[in-house]
């Protein structure tokens, strides 16, 4: 059993779908496609962004960034403050925008400027300035860009309702924004886990003003580079109470989403930072990946008086894609090109196989199948079950960093070049 958590009315209102855990209900999604096969429409998108599409009211929404590259002299001056050694992108200016595409035709009907930033923080070369995915709720689209700010769009009017660029919410991401928000109880909630400060923040969904702010309490490594993280919270019901599951460096936290009160926290046991995968949850157990450092997958039981670590699995753990849970089996892929299945109850390996390319986007489960979008443009479709069965390998032009969305019986696939609508 997988708990369904609704964050708003929409066909595909948030990253990883209605339950936030990568499940597409129903039947009929395509198994095989290509650049010329099974594509109902293909629309090139302006700018650059890895945010995953969301769908509601006949429109597909995404964010994008229009980039103006910094000159060599500006780059050199700004890199003097960088304490890491990652390959970075530096801009002199970025325009952050919301795109609305007609689901029926693929026509771009909205290209809304949300905010403009001069000399923004650098981002990792594998990241973008528009990587956090937007969320649809109550006729509004909430677009988050980490320290750069958060904006709300009235989707009926196609107008910006509010923008929050509060300087008190700025942190040093080091690798750029990555955490996607959730909408819960009239609040837009997100992580701000920088190398300098780490906190969880809720904005009033109606006004954009800060509703609460909670600093991380768990002990972390002294190295600033090992304090940052890019996780996305998941709100579930545990024992009749709403609990927000939140991964930060070295710790899994449970918060009250209404007040921001920390309810409990569980240490990873070893170093874990730069966490991108979103947890999944079922039957009182949280399944999470601990990111970089000592990369592992953990199962934590949280429906008792005290959270309890049930098992840890260290092989092939994902550092970017989220796991997906289907019929008692946990599946995940990593940026080394490995896909793994473990028994969710015991943590024992069921199979582990290497596919053809690394993975950044998160998998999708649908009708007994698993869709794993590869970073270089190939999506691998596997049969769900205890045996490794590859059903298809589908190639599109461009790279895939965004996770899939679903519009009825169609897949919506965003590459770094275009948005595709794919049907049988």
N, C-alpha and C positions, 0 to 999 in steps of 0.2 A: 504494500500500500504506500502510495506517495501522497503526502498532504498537498492539496491545491490551495495556494495562497493568492487571493485576488488583490491587486493593487489599483484597480480602476477598470472602467468599462472600455473595452476595445477588443479588436480582433486578435491583436498581438501587442499588448500594451507596454511590455518592458522587455529588456534583454533576457533571453531564454524563455519567453512565453508567459502565459497566464500564471503558472506556478513558479516562475523564476528559476526552474530547474531543468529546462531543456526538453520538455515533453510537448509534442504536437498531437492532439487527440484526433480521432477519426481515422479515415483511410484515404488512400488515393494519391499520395504524393509520389512524384516521379522517382524512379529508381535509376534510370539512365538518361543522360543528356550530354550535350556538347555545345560548342560555340554555334553550330548550325542546326542542332537537333534539340527539340523540346523547348525552345525559347519562344515564349509568346511575345515578349518585347525586350529590348536592351536599350538602356538610357545612359549616356555618358553624363557624369556628374561634375560640376565645377569644384575646384579646390581639392583638398586632400583631407581624408578623415577615415578612421577605422571604426567609428561608432556603428553599432548594429541597428538595422531598421526596426521601427515599430509601426503598427498598423491600426488605424481606427477611422471610421467615417469615410471609408473609400479612399483614404490617403495613406501613403507610406512616408514616414518622417525619418530624417537622419540629420546629423550635424556635419558641418564641413568647415575647413579653415582655408582662407585665401592668404597665401604666404608671400611675403617679400623678404628675400634672403638678405642677411647682413653682409656688409663688406668685410674684406679680410682684416682691415685694421680694427673694426669693431669686434669681430670675432676674437681676435687675439687679446684685446683688452678684457673682454668679458670672461674668457676662459681662464684668466689668472685667478679667478675666485672659485674655480671648479676643483673639488677635492677628490673626484673620482677619475677613472680612466676609460670611460665608455665612449663609443662613437656617437657624436651629438650633432643635432641640427640647430643652427642659430639663425634667428630672424631679426630684421629691423622693425617689422610690423606684421601683425596677423589680424585678419578680420574673421570673427567667429560667426557662423551663419547657420540657420535652420532651413532645410530643404523639404518641401512637400511635393510628392510625386503622385499623380493619379494612378491608383492601383489598376484601373481598367485599361488605361492607354499607355502608361509610362511617361506621360507629359509632366514636365516640371511646372507646377502651378504656383509654388511659393519659393522664394529665395530671400529670406529675411535676415537683415543684418542685426545681430544681437549685441555685439560689442566690438570695439577696436582696441588693440593693445600694441603699444610701442615698446620695443626691446623686451619682448616677453622672455620668461625663463626658457632655457634650452630644453629640447626633448631628445630622447634616445632615437637613433636612426630607425629602430624597429617600431617606434611609437609615432603618434601624430598629435597635433594640438586639439583634435576633435575625436579622441578615442572613447571617452565615457559615453555610453548610450543614453539617449533621451528616454523619458517615461511619459506615457499618456495616462491621464486621470481626470475625470470630470470635465471633459471638453478643453483641457489644457495640456500643453506639452511642456515638460520641464527639462531644460537643457543645462547640463553641468559641465564645467571646464576646469575643475580643480581650483587652484589658487587664482586662476584668471577670472572666475566669477560664475554665477548661475543666472539663468534667464527663464522666463515663463512666457509662453505664446498662447494666446486665445485662438484655438484652431478654427472656430467658426468664423471669426473675423479675419483671420490671417494677420493678426497684429501682435506686437510685443506688449504683454501686460505689465511686466515688471522686470527689473534687472538688479541683481545684488552684486556689487563689486567691493564689498566691505574689506578694508585693508587688514582688519583684525582677523580675517580668515585666510590670510596668506601664509603658506608654508613653502619650504624649498623641496620640490618634488624630486629634484636631481635628474629624473628620466622623463619628466613631463606628466600631465594628468592621466589617470587611468581608472579611477574608481567611479563606478556608475551609481547614481542615487536610487533610493526607493521612496515611494509615496505611501504613507501610513498615517491614518488618523488626522488628516488635514495638515501633514507636515512632509516636507521634502528632506530626507535624511541621507547624509553622505559621510564618507571617511575623508579626513585630511591628515594623512600619515607622511610627514616630511622627514628630512634628515635633521631638522631643527626642532620642530614641534609635532606632536601627534595627538589628534583629537577626533571626536565624532560630533557632527553638527546637524541640527534640525532647523530648517527655515519654515515659517508659516507659509503654507501653500497659497494662501490668498494674497498676501502682501509682500512676501520675500524677506521679511524681517526675521532676525535670529530668534527662534523659540527657545532653544537650549543649546548648550555647548558643554561637552564632557571630555576632559583630558584623559588620555590613556594612563592607567595606573601600573601596568606591568613593567617589571625590570627588563631593560634592554642592554645590548652591547654598547660599550662606550664609543665605538666607531660610528660617526654620524651616518655613514653610508649603509650601515646595517640596521638602522632604525626606520627606514622608509618602507612603505608598503602601498599597494594599489588594489586592495580588496574591495568587494561589493557586499553590503549586508544582505541578509535574507531574514524576513520576518515570518515567524511560524507561531502556531498555537501549541503550548505545552501545558498540560494539566489545566486547561481552560484559561490560560493567561497568554497574552501576546508577548513574545520574546524576540528580540532582534539579535540574530547570530552575526558576529562581527569578528573578522580576522585582522589582527595587526601583527607587527613584528614580534615573534616569539610566543604569542598568546592567542587563544580563542576566548572572546568575551561574550557574555550575555547581557543585554541592556533592556531596560523598559523603554520602548519606543515613544511612549507618551511623555516621559519626563527626562529621559537620558540617564536615569539612575543605573549604575553598574550593579547587576544582580549576582554575577559570579565571573570567574575567569579560570582558564585551564592552561598551564604551560605546555609548550610543544615538547619540552624535555631537552631539546637541542636547538641550535641557532636556526631561525627561519625568518626570512625577510623578503622584501620585494614580492609580496604575495599578490597574484592576479586572480587565481581560480576562486570562483564563488562556491561556498559550501552547498551541499545538498542535505536533505533531511527526510527521515521517515521513521515512524513508530518509536519516537523518543530518542533517536540516535542521529547525531550530526556526523557527516563524512566530509573531511576537508583535506586540502593539500597545503603544505607548509612553505611553499615557495622555494627560494634559493637558500643556500647554506647547506644544512642537512635536509635535503629534500625527501619528504615522505608523505604518505597518505595515512590519516588517522581516523578512527571511529571513536566518538565520545558520546556516552549515554548521558542525557541531560534531564530525564524525566523523574529522577529520584531526588533525594534531599541534597546530595552532593554530586556534581558531575564526575563521571568515571571514564577513564580511557579504557576502551575495550581491546583495541589492537592497533598496531602500527605496521605499515608495509613500506619498505624502502626501495623497491625495485621499480624503475621506470616512472617515478612520480612526476606529475605534470608541474611545470613552473609557470605556464601561461594558461592553457585551456582548463576549463572546469570539468569535473567528473559528471557522469550521468548514471542514475540508478534505475534499473528495470528488473522487476520480478526477482528481487533478492540478489542481483548481481550488480557490482559497481564497475563501470567502464571508464577508462581515461587514456588520453594520448599525451605525449610530451613533445618538447621542441627538438628531441632527437629522432623523431619519426617512429617511436614505439607506441603500440596500442596494447593495453593490459586489461584483463578482466580478473576481478577477485570476488570471492564469496563475501557478501556484505555481513553475514553473521559471524564468520570466523576470521576473515582477513586472509584466507588462504588463496594462493594464486590458482586461477582456473586456466588461463592461457596468457601468453605474452608473445606478440608477433611484431616484426618490423614492417612498416609500410614504406612508401617511396619518398616521403618528404617530411620536413618538420611541421609542427602544428602550433598555431597561435590561437585560432578561433575555437570556440567550445562546441562539443558535439550535440546532435539532436536525436531524440528517440521518437520513433513513429511506427506504429503498426508492426511491431516485431522486427524493426530494422533500426540501425544506427548509422547516422550520417556524420562523418568526420571530415571537415573542410581543411585541406592541407594548405600550408602557407604559400606554396608555389602555384596554386590554382587547381589542383586535383582534389575532388571530393571522393572519399572512399566510403562505399555503402557496405555495411556488414550485416549479417543476420544476427539478431539478438539471441543469446543462448550460451551454453557452456562449451560449445565447439566453435572454433574460428572458421567462419565461412565468409569469404569476400564475394559480394554480389555484383559490384560494379566499381569502376574507377572513372570518374567523369571529369574531363579537363575543360577549363575555361581560360581565356586569356587574362593575364594579370595575376596579382597576388591576393590571397584571401586572409585578412585579419579580422573581419567582421563575422560574427555568428549569424546563422540563418534566421529569417523570420518566415512566418507562414500566413498566407492570405487565402482562406478557404482551402481549396485543393491545390494551391500553388506554392512553390518555394520562392522566396525573395532572397537573392544572393547578391551581396555587395562585394565587388573586388576593388582594387585600387584604381581601376579604370572605368567601371560602370556598375549599374544596378540591373539585374536580370530578373524577369519573372519566368519561372520554369514550371511547365505543366506536362502531364502525361500526353 
